[in-house]
Amino acid sequence: MGSRLSLFTLLFLLSCSTTLLLTNANPFRRSHHPRVTRHNYKDALTKSILFFEGQRSGKLPPNQRITWRKDSGLSDGSAMKVDLVGGYYDAGDNVKFGFPMAFTTTMLSWSVIEFGGLMKGELQNARQAIRWGTDYLLKATVHPDTIYVQVGEANKDHACWERPEDMDTPRSVFKVDKNNPGTEVAAETAAALASASLVFRRSDPTYSKLLAKRAMRVFAFADKYRGSYSKGLKTIVCPFYCSFSGYEDELLWGAAWLHRATKNPFYLKYIQANGQILGAADYDNTFGWDNKHVGARILLSKAFLVQKVQSLHDYKGHADNFICSLVPGIPTTSAQYTPGGLLFKMNDSNMQYVTSTSFMLLTYAKYLTSARKVVTCGGTTVTPKTLRIIAKKQVDYLLGDNPLRMSFMVGYGPRYPQRIHHRGSSLPCVASHPAKIQCSAGFSFMKTKSPNPNILVGAIVGGPDQHDKFPDDRSDYEQSEPATYMNAPLVGALSYLAHSFGQL
């Protein structure tokens, strides 16, 4: 379990985490199912959703389960005379970035759309995690042709190491509008609202209709006033969440979600008319908060495979090319894997690609199975079963089947990261240290080698390097920082695996 907990740290754990231990059925216990799998996917699923409660901004509800977190950002939006209280902090800092928040919400929604029927008792928690995002996105899009895309100034926020409950850095508000467009963030927001409308269609039809109606309005704005928010807000959003892939992928992605959510023929016609212009080259095989091409291809392939929309035939071919780039040991593979078997895209927050790819594999396997189809990679036939095996290996690596025998999900398994790059987790909680911790004073905690006093259960960290090494160093944000968009697709993957192994 890494270095031993000091008495100082144990006191923090007792004062800050007691309620969590009682309400979460001991999040540090790991059950074994040796006859079926070494992993308790159900336990991991519970924790992957619980993590989002630790990232909440705003007024926390009475049923808040991560109890070391308290209210924060209660005046957000006041600088622009708009209510922007709520939403999520994206990672280990205290800024609310709209672009990754919207993508997180889309992927949580897609997880529930595909695998929510398997989630059983966790379905309601997943819906609450989505609604925490959509309630905020509705606030951010309350004014027509305007989206409030960020609260807080990243450079000033990063100059401090302080709890969200204490933050005194500027809560400046930044927006895109007709004069300063932000097509990628607007279209992603439309995708989030549209996908969430499907999640709530039965459980809350009124809310679902509100989300769909807003999604249509926001997409129309994204398409009419084209331009990158990375240009108009360059000094604000770069280098943190610059869009490098352009905004064409988000337009296709947003239209695909609106087509699925509304069944309005306008969106199918839009895709048919603009798909080739908006689609990137087939070899563009990265899927994450910036680049949505693969996600749009997989999503649209369902309309061809399952709903027999013949005009979308090409998307099945594009999706197959993505699959063929991933399968180890065949000539079409271009993906890199670590010696231990982890998909490796880049040093910075690599786990986001592991979780999103695992979800894509399981989702596409579902579509292929429904249509009784396979993937042909050159002379190799790849079945849905093969896709599921690859996805399971990636999730198992994340949960502990790796050279370090370490889980990269905080609070899961006997050994996991102790020093994550996360302000709230690394500083003493309000219950144990009621006095404010000033901006620069927090760095003394940040620089210690002690384990974090507050356990951010369920957080997925950036993960190991290309050699399967992981330093568990708080200052190493590339490997040790968690982020909402790493967890969101894993929710769907874990739901499938927990069900498959009889744990749900």
N, C-alpha and C positions, 0 to 999 in steps of 0.2 A: 504493500500500500504506500510505497514511497517512504519518506521520512516520517518519524513518529510525530504524533500530535503533541504539541506542548501543552502544559497546563493552561496557559493563556488562551490557546486556540480551543481547548475543550470547554472552557468557560463560555466562550463565544457560542460554540455549538449548542450548549445547553440553553443559553438565554435566547438564542435566535431561532433554533430549529426544532424545539420541542413539539410545537403544534404540528409541524410538517410530519414529524415521525409518527405522531398519533393519527393524523388524517390520511397519510399516504401509505399506510400498512407497511411501515419500515422500508423506505426507498433504498436502503443499502443492502437488503437481503437479496441473494440471487438463488433462484430455484433451479434445479437441474432435472432434465428429462433425458437421461442417458440413452433410453431405448429409441428416442425419436430425433432429438437434436441436443446439442450441448447448450443451446441458448434458450432463455426464457423471453421469447419475442413479445409476449403479452406484457411482461414487466417493462421491457424496453419501450413498448408502445405507450404505456401509461406515462412513462417518464418523458418521452419525446414530446408529448402534448403538454405535460406539466411545465416544461421549460418556458413556454410562452407566458405563463403567469409571472415568471421572474423578469420578463422583458417589458411588462406593462408600464405605460405612462398614464398619468391621470389619477382620478379618484378610484381607489381599489374597492372592489365589492366585499360584502361581509363574508362570502365563501372563498375568499382568496386563500389558496393552499400554501404558497411559498410565503410564509409569514414574516420573514426578515425583511421583505420589501414593504414600503409604506407609500402613501400618496406622494406624487411628484408632478411638476409641470402644470400646476392648477391654474396658471394664468396664461398658458400657451395660446397664442393668437391675438392677445390683447394689443400687441404692437400694430396690428392691422385691423383692430376692432372686429375680429372674427373669432368664433369659438373653435379652437383647435386643441382642446383638452382631450387626452386619450391617445390611442394608437400604441405603437411599439418603438422602443429603442432597438435599432437594428442589430447591435452587437455589444461591445463592451464599453461603449461611451454613452453620452446622454443626448445625442442629436437624434431627431426624428427625420430620417431621409425617406421621402415619399416613393421614390423609384423602387428600392428594394422592399419597402413595406408592401407595396402593391403586388410585386412578384410573389412575396411570401404568402399573401392572401390568396392569390390565384392558385399557388401550388397546394396550399392547405385545402382549398376548395376542390381541386382536382383529386386530391387524395380521398376526400369524402365521396365525391361523385363516383369514382371507380371502385372504392373498397369500403365505403361507409357501411354497406350492408353486412360487412364482416366484423365491424368494430364492437358491436354489442354495447357494453357499459361505457365504452370510451367515446361513443358517437356524440353524446351530449357535450362532453368536454371539448371535442374537436370543433363542434358547432360554435361553442362559446369562444374558442380561440379565433375562429373566422370572424365572428361578429365583432370582436374587439377591434379587428382590423377594418371591417366594412363600416362600422359606426363612425370611425375616424375618417375614412375615405369619403363618406357622405358629407361630413363637415367640410372636408377639403375641396369639395366640388359644389358647394352650396350656391355659388354665384355662377351663372352661365358664362361660358367662354373664359373661365378662370379656374386654375387649380393651384392651391397652396401646396407646394412640393417639399418644403423643408422648414423645420423649426429648430433654431440653434445654429451657431456658427462653428463649424468643425474645428478650425484652427484654434479658436479661443477655447473651445471645449477641451481640445486635446492638450492644451497648455496646463490644464488642471487634472488632478486625480481626486475626484470627489463623488460622493454618493448622489444618485438622482434626487434624493430627498433634500440634499443640501445645495444643489447647484445654484450658483449665482453668476454664471456666465450669461452673456446676452441671449435672450430667446427671440432673436430676430426671425422674421417670417419672410419667406421667399416664394414667389409665385411665377407661373407662366400664364400668358394671356394672348390676345390677338396680336399685340405689338411685340411680344417676346415669347414666341411659341416654344412648346416643348412636346413635340409629337410622341417621342418614345415614352415619356412618363405619362402622358395623357392616354395613349393607347393601352399601356400596361394597366393603368387605373381602370379603364373600360373593361379590360379582360378580367380584372379582379372582381368588379361589380357584377359582370355578366355571369362568371362562373359561380360566384356566391349565390346569385339568384336561383340557380339550380339546386344548391344545397338546401335552401329554405323553402323550396316550392311547396312541399307538403306540410312542413312543420310550422311555417309562418307565411302563408300566401300573400298577405298584405305587404310584409317586408320584402318578400321576393319580387313583387311587382315594382316596388320602389327602386330596388337595386337594378332591375332590368331597364326601367325607364331612364334612370340616371346613366347607366352604361351606354345606352344609345346616344344620349345627349353628349356625353364626354367623348365618345368615339367620333361623332360628327365634328366636334371641335378639333380633335387630333388630326383628322384627315383634311379639314378645310384650311387650317392654319399650320402649314408644315414648316418645321424647323427643329433643330436639336437644342434641347435645354442645356446641353454641354457647351453650346456656343454662347447663348444669352446669359447663362449663370456660371460661366466657366470658373471664375475665381471662387465661387461658392461650392459647387458640386465636384470640382476636380481638385485633386486626383482621386477623390473618395469614391464617387459613383458616376464618373464620366461614362458616357455611352460610346464605346468604340465600334460597335457593330452597326451604327446608324439607326434610323428609326423605321426602316422598311419592315424589319422582322416584327416589330411591335404592331404595325398596322395589319399585317397578315394574321398575327396571333390574336389581336383584338377582334378582327372580323371573324376569325374561326370560332372564337368563344361566343360572340353575339349570334352567329349562325346556329350554334348548338343550343344556346339558351332561348332564343326567340323564335326560331324556325321561320323568321322573316326572309322571304326570297331575296330581298335587297342584298343581304350579306353574302349569299351564295353567288349572286351576280357580281358583286364587288370582288370576290375571290377569283371568280372565273376571268374577270376583266383585268385584274391587277396582279394575279398570283405570280406570273412569270417575272414581272417587273420587280415585285417585292421579294421574291424568293432569291436566296443566295446560292452560290455554287454547291454542288452535291457534297463536296469534300469539307464543307463547313460543319464540323461535327462536335461543336461545343455547345452545351446547353446550360444556361445559368441566368442570373439576374439581368445580365446585359444582352445576351444573344438568345433569341427565342426561335430561331429557324427550325431546329430539330423538334421542339415542342409543337410548333404549328404543323409540321409535317406529320407527326404521329397523330395529332388530334384530327387533322383532315383525312388521314388514311382511314380513320374509323368510319367516316361518312361514306367512303368508297367500299370498304370491306364489309361493313355491317348493314349500312343503309342503302348500299348499291347506287350511290351517286356517281354515275360513270364519268362525269366531267372531272372528277377529282382523282382519276386513275393514277396520274403521275405522282401523287403524294405517297402512294404505296411504294413506288420505286425509289423515291427519295428517302423514305423511312427505312427501306431495306438497305440502302447504301450506308446509312448510319449504323445499322446492326452489323453489316459486314465489316465495318471499320473497327468493331469492338471485339469480335470473337477471336480469342487467342488461338494461335496455331494454324491459321489458314492464310493463304496468300494475300487476301484483301485487307488483312488487319493493318491498321495504322496506329492504333492506340498503344500507349506505353504503359507497362505495368512494373511495379517495384519487384525486387527479388522475392518478396513475401506475397506478391499477387495483387497488390492494390492498384487500381486504375490511377494513373498519375498524369495530371494535366499541367499543373504549375505549383510552385512553392507556396504561393499565397492562398490560404484557405482552400486547399485541394479537396477537402472532404465535401465541399458543396457539389463538385462534379461527380463524386462517388454516389452521393445520395440521389441527385437528380437523374443520373444515368441508371441507377438501380430501379428507380420508379419508372423511367421510360421503358426499360426492358420488361418489367412485369406488366405494364399497361399494354404495350404492343403485343406481348404474348397473349393477353386476354382478348384483344381484337382479332389476332390471327386464329386463335382457338374458336372463337365465335363464327368466323368465316371459313373454318377448316382449310386454312392456308399455311404455307411455310415461306421461309426466306431462302432464296438461292444466291449463294455467294460464289461466283465463278462456277466451279464444278462441285461445290459443297452445298448440301442441303442443311439448313439450320431450322430446327423445329422450335415451337414455343417452349418445349421442355428445356431445351438448351439455354434459351434466354433466361428462364427461371433459375437454372443452375448457376449461371454467371451472376445474376443479381444476388442470389443467396450468398455466394462466396464473398461478394463485396460487402454485404451487410454483416456477415460473420466476421470478416476481417475487422470491420469497425467495432464490433462488439467484443473482440478479444482474440480471435483466431489469427494471430500475427506473430512475427518473431519476438516482439516484446511481451507477448501475453498480456496485453493491456487493452482495456476498453477505452475508446475515444469518446464515449458518452459518459459525462460526469454522473456519478452516483449509481452506475450500472456495473456489476461485477466486482470482484475483490480488489482490482487495481485499475485506477483511472486517473486522469490528470488532476493534480492537487492545486496547481498555481495558474489558473486560467487568467487570461488578460481580460479582466472584467472588473470595473470599478466597484459596483455594488457587492459583488462576491468577495472581493479582496479587502474591503474596508470593514471595520466593525459595524454591526448593524445598529439601528437607532435604539433598539431595546437595550442593548448592552452599553451603548455610548450615545446618550441623548444629546450631548453637546455637539454643535456643528463642527465638522472637520473642514477647515478652510482649504481653498484651492490647492496651494502648494504643499500644505501639511500632509496631504494624502500620499504624496510620493514616498514618504518614509515607510508606509505600509507596502506600497507597490514594489519597492526595492528589496524587501526582505525575502529570505528563502523559506519562510514559514508557509505552510499550506493556507489556502484561503479559509477564513473563518466561516463564511456562509456558503453552503453547498448549493450551487445552481443546478439542481437535479434535472437531468435530461439533456443538458447542453452538449451539443456536438462541437468539438474544437476543430481547428484547421487541419490538424493531423500530421502524420509523419512526413519526412522528406522522401526523396526518390530512393533512398537507401534503407527505408523503414526505420529511420532514427527519429526519436522525439525527445527533446531536452526537458520538457515540462518546466519551461521558464516563462514567468509572467511577462517579462519584457519582450518576448518573442511573439508579437501579435500575429505574424503570418501562420504560425503553427498552433498557438495557444488561445486564440480568440474565438469565441463562439459567435454564431450569427443566425438570425431567424430563418434565412433562406437555406441554411444547411439542414435545419430540422424539418422544414415543411414537407419536402418530398419523401423524407424518411417515414413520416406518419403513414403514408399510403403503403409503402413497402413493408413496414412492420405489421400492418393490419393484415396484409395478404399472408405473410409468413406465419404469424400467430394462428391464423385460421387454418392454414395448410397443415400445421403440426398439432392441431387439436387443442390449442391453448385458449381459443375463444369459442 
